Amino acid sequence: MTALALTGSPLWYASRAGGTLALILLTATVVLGIASGGRSAPRRIGRFEIGVLHRNLSLLTLVFLAVHVVTAVLDPFVHLSWAVSVVPFGASYRPLWLGLGTAALDLLLAVLVTSALRLRLGVRRWKAVHWLAYAAWPLALFHSVGTGTDTRLPLQLWLYAGCLAAVVGAVWWRLVKAGPGRVTGRLVAAVAATAVPVVLTAFLATGPLQPGWAQRAATTMILLGGGR
């Protein structure tokens, strides 16, 4: 365990816990959305029940995401402003990885707002925006891996691996069950399902799993924004 993880404030622990739970719930939401769509929809469970479960998981994701954002901003160690929570890549602390998390949040908020306006927008426009939730998942995953000072912990690595395996498995299962047509969409899904594990593994091997990576990032943050 890193020194930062050992000396983290209660707000740090709350932020990591909220972010981790949000990632797990977002993963479950995405997996359910992938597995229950199109011809792969289960026949023993009604679409209404699936829709309710999908909606409730989405709302729980946003609740824990809110906890994650609020506690991260309130934590005095990283000196994050409220603007960083909605404007990507503006932080001095790991701007790329924090920016990915902000981008994921913005995409999920767009889905939330358009869902509230679904009747006015129409089903076609709402579905087009709803796809952004799938784009938010890899952004959230890389954000969690890139900003977490506990990424090297075996339990955390297994958690990331489980989330990755669940989504990739759901995508390939959906592709196997898919009928003819929509070749472009299926090709994009297949490429993405292959690329995300490869890129994440390469990043872990060259970044967070290297000795001193978290400390070097923290040192950069201290020089830029001041320490605790």
N, C-alpha and C positions, 0 to 999 in steps of 0.2 A: 504494500500500500504506500502511496506517495506521501511525502510530508504534508502537502496541501490537504490531502484527504484526512490525515490525522488531526490537523489543526483547524479544520474548517469550522465555521460558525454554524449555529442551528439553522440560519437562513440558507447556508450553502447546502446542508443536508436536505432541507425542505425543497430547495430548488432541484437538486439531483433526483430526489424521490418523485417529485411532481413530474419532472421531465421523463424519467424512466417509465412511470405509469402511463403517461401520455403516449409514449412511443409504443408500449405494449397494446394499449387500447386502440391506437391508430392502426397498428398492424392487424389487430382483430377485425377492425372495421373494413380495412382494405381487403383482407382475405375473404370476409363474408360477401363484400360487394363483387369480388371477382368470381367466387365460387357459385354465387346464386344468380348470376346474370346469364342471359341468352338461353341456349338449349341445355346448359349445364345446371339449370335451376332444379333443386330437389323437388321430387313429386310428393313426398310424404308430409311436407310442411308447406302451409299456404304462404303465398307471397305477402299477405298482410302481416303474418307473424314475423317473417323475415324482415319486412320493412320496418316494423316496430323495433326489433332487436338492432337493426342497422342504425336507426335513428338514435336509440338510447346509447349505443356505443359511441356514436359521433358526439353526442352531448357530453358524455363522461370524458371523452378525449379533450374537449374544449375546457371543461372544468379543471382538469389537472394541468392542462396547458396554461391556463390562467394562473394557477398556483405557481407553476414553474417560472413564468415571466415575472410576476409580482415579487416573488422572493429573490429572484436573480437581480432585479433592479434595486431592491432594498438592501441587499448585501453590500456593505461598504468596501469589501475587498476589491471587487472588479470595477467599481465606479461606473456603472452603466446608467445612461439616461433613459427616460421614458421614450424618447424619440427612437432609440435603438431598437425598441420592441416592435416598431412598425416600419422603420426605414432601414433596409438591408445595407450591410457592409459599411456602417458608419461608426462602429466601435473601435476603440484602440486595443482592446483585448481580443486576440484571435479574430480579426474582422471577417475573414473568409468563412470560418466555421460558425461563428455567431450569425453572420449574414445569411447563411443557408437556413438556419433555424428561423430567422425573421421572415425569410421568403416563404418558408413552409407555413408559418402562422398567417401570413397575408393571403396565401392561397386558400387556407381553411376558412378564414373569415369571409372571403369572396363566396365560397360555397355556402356558408351560413346565411349570408345576406340574400343571396339569390334563392336559397331554399325558402326564406321567409316571403319572398316575392314571386314564388313559383307560379301562382295563378295568373299574375300579371305578365310574367315573362313568356309563359308558354312552356310546354314540356320540352320542345326541341332546344330552345335556348338554355333552359335550366340544365338539361343533360350535358350540353356542351361545356358549361361552367363546372358541372359536377365532376367531370373528368380531372379537374385540377387537384382533387383530393388524392388521386393516384400519383400525381406528380409531386405532391407534398411529402409523400412517404419516404422516398429516397433522400430528399433534402433533410428531413428530420433525422433519418438514420445517420447520415454523414455529419450532421450537426452534433448529434449526441456523441459520436465517436471522436470527433475533432476537438470538442470543448471539454469533455469529461476528464478530469485529472485521475479518475479511477478506471479509465478504460483498460488498463493493463491487468486489472483484477480478473481472475479466471471466471468468477460468477458473472461479471459484466460482459466478458467476451462470449460466454455461452448464451447470455441473453440476446446479444446482437446476432449471434449465429442462429438462434431459434427464430427470431423475427425475420431474418433474411430467408431462412429455409421455408418458413410458412408462406411468405409472399411469393417467392420463386416457385415453390411447389404448386401453389394455387394457380399461378399464371400458366405453367406447363400443363396442369390438369385441364384448365379451361381450353387451352389450345388443342389438346387431344380430343376433347369433347366437341369442339367447334365444327360446324358443318362447312360446306363450300361457301366461297365468297369472302369478301373483305380481306383479300390477300395482303394488302398493304398494312392494315391494322394488325393482322396476325404476325407479319414480319417484324414490325416495330416492337411488338410485345416480346417476341422471341429474342430479338437483339438486346432489348433492355434487360430481360430476365437473365441473359448471359453476361452482359456487361457489368451490371451492378455488383455481383459477387467478385468478379475479377478486379474491378477498380477498388473496391473496399479492401480486399485482401492485400493488394499492392500498397494501398495507403497505410494500412496497419503495419505492414512489414517495414516500410520506410519512415514511418512517423511515430505514432503513439507507442508502438512496441519497442522502439529504440530506447536505450538507457538515456535518461536525462531529458527526454523530449518535453515532458510536461513542465519540468523546471525551467528549461530554456524559454518556453512560451510564457511562463509566469514572470521570468526575469524581464522579458521584453515588455510585458504589460506594466511592470513596476517602473521601468525607466520612462515609459511613455506617460503613464497616468498617476504614478505615485503608489506607494505600498500602504499596507494596513498600519 
